[in-house]
């Protein structure tokens, strides 16, 4: 492990071990602790630091105070051949979401396509982690979730919808899965929190203030102002699709009924919703044919003419996979704000690895 004034480099294994130990200290089972650590450490390895172990202290707080149930057991509450509804039992969001995606994968093996909705869950971290679980099995995966409103609609003076993330992952033959993970806001709220913690201004495309006008000041968020929707009305519309599939259809809380996982007293269930869709490409065309067609698509994009100053064209996920390859070989370089959050997690649990001292 190495460190500098602004970051600290740690191996994936060491970060995973600490994260798992912190989860186990709250009463999570070995299996659930491993699931949570897998999701958070992998997200950091991708370089998506807003949704990795930086969230650990927040999850630990809720596990310790009762808003999350350390021994919660997600279950299938209702189902048909190609669909299911999962009750998360207020377990750790990653545990419920992995269970739901695994259920969707199993059903897609039988039916070709499957939808699994989730209620009584919590913040689930990086949506792309779950779609990757499907893609590594050879399936197309789609995941999404709802959240308490933090994003304005075009013309609104305040928040109307959640930042409601959506992800897709597509197996791509000789390439790593084509992986998209996006907030339906212009930027994830976690990036605004990070800028606020660092005392930095933000681009004027990220937030609107109390007057509904763009602002570069993150200090009031989320109590004041709201995130801007991605691409205006387009991101707003996509957010409402996520709300429909994750919240309305599942029976989970919707918009302002969703609890805030970061800012409340930590004692109440948030009842977030989520949705997972899996497509078995082999049910529609031979897997080898699909892989060849995906490879041809990516090859075509890579070979397209470049604009002046550009060095390469990427498809979604290629940058994250490059980060992942470096991280697994050379370690994960954690930003200062992530290290500070991990120190807080260590104080909360008494789990204090040497590399974090």
Buried (B, 14 or more C-beta within 10 A) or exposed (E): BEBEEEBBBBBBEBBBBBBBBBBBBBEBBEEBBBBBBBBBBBBBBBBBBBBBBBBBBBBBBBBBBBBBBBEBBBEEBEBEEBBBBBBBBBBBBBBBBBBBBBBBBBBBBEBBBBBBBBBBBBBBBBBBBBBBBBBEBBBBBBBBBBBBBBBBBEEBBBBBBBBBBBBBBBBBBEBBBBBBBBBBBBBBBBBBBBBBBEEEEBEEEBBBBEEBEBBBBBEEBBEBBBBBBBEEEEBBBBBBBBBBBBBBBBBBBBBEEBBEBBEBEBEBBBBBBBBBBBBBBBBEEEBEEBBEBBBEBBEEEEEEEEEEEEEEBBBBBBEBBBBBEBBEEEBBBBBBBBBEBBBBBBEBBEBBBEBBE
